[in-house]
């Protein structure tokens, strides 16, 4: 093939990528944005109507994600296995975390025993996570038990089941 031979471009003079898939639940975002919840919504631009008017209505996907999802997680402490009610947060300050009800006792090296039962925050496991700390919730997702707790801006460490919570 010489430099003078014509070569046709199969995509035309300018390649345009395929349009992103629209979200099936809302008119204002793509599927990728809504699947990414809060972190994608913060980065995405609000759409406009065909005449350029900004889309001002609230996004139904964002409204649904603002409500935590009820789940149950099996936790074993001190040889006692219990099903503990929890909530999975899809957006907001606790986004991506599972937080249990207040059924745990906790202590502080400085303050002693916490005066009230505390919740446990659970996190996504990493490859180096000790398998003894991994639990499974009612949706079949894996979580890592977190033993740090707070009450009245004081740090505590979860030590077991709280008798005051009736657990």
LUMMAR-710081 format. One record per residue (C-alpha): y negated, x, z; residue in one letter. Coordinates in steps of 0.2 Angstrom, whole numbers, plus 2048, in hexadecimal, padded with zeros to 3 digits. Example, Ala and Ser with C-alpha at 12.3 -4.5 7.8 and 13.67 -1.06 7.14 Angstrom:
// residues 2
81683E827A805844824S
// end
This chain:
// residues 167
800800800X7EF8077FBX7DE805803X7D97FA7F4X7E77ED7F7X7E27DD7FEX7E97D880EX7E87C6814X7E47C2826X7F07B482CX7E47AE839X7D57AD82FX7C57B7831X7C47B4844X7D37B284FX7D07A485CX7DC7A386AX7E579286EX7DB786879X7E178688CX7EC778891X7E2769899X7E67648ABX7F07548AAX7E774D8BAX7D57508B7X7C97518A8X7BF7608AFX7CB76F8B0X7D97778A7X7EB7778AEX7E97898B3X7DA7868BEX7E17778C7X7F27808CAX7E878E8D2X7DF7828DEX7D07888E7X7CF79A8E1X7CF7948CFX7C37868D2X7B67918DAX7B679C8CAX7B778E8BDX7A77878B5X7A47748B6X7A776C8A5X79A76389BX79B753891X79975587EX78775287FX78476088BX78275589BX78B75E8AAX79A7558B0X7957508C2X7A37458C8X7AF74D8D5X7BF7558CFX7CE74A8D4X7D975A8D5X7CC7628E1X7CC7528ECX7DF7518EDX7E07638F1X7D4761900X7E1757909X7EE762912X80075E90DX80C75991CX81C76391DX82976892AX82E77A92EX83E780937X83978D944X844796950X83D79E960X8467A496FX85779E967X85078C965X84E785954X842777951X83B76D943X82876F945X81B76393BX80F76E931X80276C924X800776914X7EE77990FX7EA77A8FCX7D877D8FEX7CA78290BX7CA78F918X7DD78E91BX7E278E908X7F3793905X7F9792917X805787921X7FF783932X80A77A93FX80676E94DX80177595EX812778965X81278A96AX80D79397AX8037A3978X7FD7B2983X7EF7BE983X7F07D098BX7DE7CD992X7DE7BA996X7F07B699AX7F87A6994X7EF79B988X7EA78A991X7EF77F982X7FD77F975X7F8788965X7FD786953X806793949X7FF799938X80C79D92BX8097A891CX8127AD90BX81F7BA90DX81D7CB904X82B7D78FEX82B7E190EX82B7D291AX8387D2928X8457C5923X8467BF935X8347B9934X8377AE924X83979B926X83A78D919X83077D919X83576C914X82F76F902X83B77E901X82D78B901X82F79B90CX8227A0919X8207AE925X81D7AA937X80C7B093EX80B7B3951X7F87B5952X7EF7A6959X7DE7A295FX7D679696CX7C4795970X7C17A5965X7CD7AF970X7DC7B7968X7EE7B496EX7FF7B8969X80C7AA968X81A7AD974X82579D973X82678A973X81978197EX82077698BX80F76D98CX811767979X82275F97DX82A76A971X
// end
